[in-house]
Amino acid sequence: MLERLEYEVAVVGGGPGGMTAACSAVQSTSSVVLLESALWLGGQVWSGGDGPHADRTAKKWFKRIQQSDVEVMTQSTVIGIHDRILQVDTPEGLVEIAFSRLILATGAREIFIPFPGWTLPHVFGVGALHNLAKQGWPMRGKRVVVAGSGPLLIAVAAHLRQLGATVVLVAEQTGLSKMVQFAAQLPLNAPSKLMQGAAFGARLAGVPIRTHCWPVKASGTEKLERVRMTNGSSEWDIPCDYLACAFGLTANLELPYLLSCRIEEERVSTDSSMLTSIPKVYCVGEPTGIGGVDSALTEGTIAGFSAVGQTREANRMRSKKRRMDRFGEILRKSYEPRAELRTLAQPDTILCRCEDVSVGQARNDAGWREAKFYRHVGMGACQGRTCGSAARFLFGWEQPSVRPPLFPVELKKLATYTAPPN
Ligand SMILES: Cc1cc2nc3c(=O)[nH]c(=O)nc-3n(C[C@H](O)[C@H](O)[C@H](O)COP(=O)(O)OP(=O)(O)OC[C@H]3O[C@@H](n4cnc5c(N)ncnc54)[C@H](O)[C@@H]3O)c2cc1C
């Protein structure tokens, strides 16, 4: 028999969206639990916790959580859900958490588009290298190429430089005209982002920043030694120690899929109170549309208040939410990956790194199901979280099906669990 805990509000995901949702809900009920799989709260953007790199906003929310009655459970991963009961993997074993209302704030992960050498040691995701650096990975004197797509490139490059790295190039795949259009919309929809962008730009003075530029090959004997870049017409090599490369973000939608929430164009549909198509289940942050930290904070506040019936408080955030939605839409259109990126992978380029399946092997499969059945694509430790978005971009394959457990669990823990009857 598993331990079962009961809460009025359960929040899954301890990033900015989940933290604000929990802080808002707890103002009306003391029965709020915040579940986070990582060692500490903060999600992706505040992943260093309340440490030296935390900004003012992060410090404010960490303090609020500490001073609140929110029950925080870190190292606690939701692996399934059945009948308003979450199955949670904790260091002590599996635990069940019963809830009346649920807020999903599961965030996003990076999109990797395969190119020759993308699995070489010292090729990282942009956010991944940033997270490592924030946690003390030595960057001083290291030559770094930051490439891919999205505003994260500039933010991360600026911070890596501050930590002592030599940023040799920032390469954005989108074209200059799209970036100019993006910047032109900011004063109206996200003025603080414009200031932020200018500050990052100043910190990158002297660093080459190229638009319409992307990597075609990473090479080296045992680890990365150089990256071949292109602007579509010519190619050149850049010697470097690290390549930080990702082509935007894709939302973590496994739990919303498992709950059968309505999802359109990779976004969970919600009403203005962040309620999904499933009664008493709310969703905030990146799963409702990639919009960044400010959007997650706004939506988290709305959902937290709405879940406990504080509609007046929630309504106060509505105009900000509309602005954030417009920002998210502009972001999406401005940084869409270009079609040329589909031609980078060669037949022997790895698609599924867990199961060692190449693009050439998978290319002729009819879809995700067939590739999974015959070649175990997406059946390794990441369960398709990396190759799923690559296969969608390269071959147009549908989202892999979702089944519990959502993350690998130790067998001895699973053995204690008796599945509920269907
Ligand atoms: C690798 C990476 C680095 C990033 N770095 C930056 C940055 O430096 N600056 C910036 O402005 N933006 C960054 N972003 C963008 C970032 O997603 C948003 O700005 C912001 O963090 C969104 O907040 P959120 O609460 O929606 O999601 P997140 O911050 O992603 O938080 C979601 C949390 O949910 C947890 N979670 C997910 N599933 C489960 C589960 N089943 N059980 C328990 N917990 C779960 C995750 O561990 C995570 O902590 C980064 C994104 C990624 C993917």
The ligand as an ORCA input file, in Angstrom:
! r2SCAN-3c Opt
* xyz 0 1
  C      17.295     24.307    -20.903
  C      16.543     25.631    -20.856
  C      17.187     26.777    -20.382
  C      16.525     27.999    -20.341
  N      17.199     29.103    -19.902
  C      16.572     30.298    -19.898
  C      17.268     31.474    -19.503
  O      18.434     31.423    -19.146
  N      16.580     32.671    -19.544
  C      15.258     32.733    -19.945
  O      14.655     33.826    -19.967
  N      14.594     31.640    -20.313
  C      15.206     30.437    -20.314
  N      14.542     29.325    -20.733
  C      13.149     29.473    -21.123
  C      12.265     29.056    -19.948
  O      11.562     27.898    -20.352
  C      11.246     30.100    -19.491
  O      11.722     31.386    -19.548
  C      10.695     29.879    -18.071
  O      11.593     29.153    -17.280
  C       9.370     29.188    -18.182
  O       8.863     28.908    -16.907
  P       7.921     27.651    -16.669
  O       7.556     27.691    -15.240
  O       6.842     27.631    -17.690
  O       8.827     26.371    -17.008
  P      10.207     25.825    -16.453
  O      11.067     26.890    -15.940
  O      10.726     24.950    -17.537
  O       9.765     24.915    -15.207
  C       9.097     23.709    -15.354
  C       9.504     22.793    -14.220
  O       8.660     21.670    -14.204
  C       9.414     20.558    -13.794
  N       8.710     19.353    -14.255
  C       8.387     19.024    -15.525
  N       7.713     17.868    -15.562
  C       7.612     17.445    -14.267
  C       7.027     16.301    -13.666
  N       6.395     15.363    -14.387
  N       7.105     16.183    -12.306
  C       7.713     17.133    -11.558
  N       8.293     18.240    -12.095
  C       8.236     18.406    -13.430
  C      10.760     20.762    -14.456
  O      11.781     20.060    -13.777
  C      10.928     22.278    -14.352
  O      11.675     22.646    -13.218
  C      15.195     28.087    -20.777
  C      14.534     26.938    -21.230
  C      15.193     25.715    -21.278
  C      14.472     24.500    -21.779
*
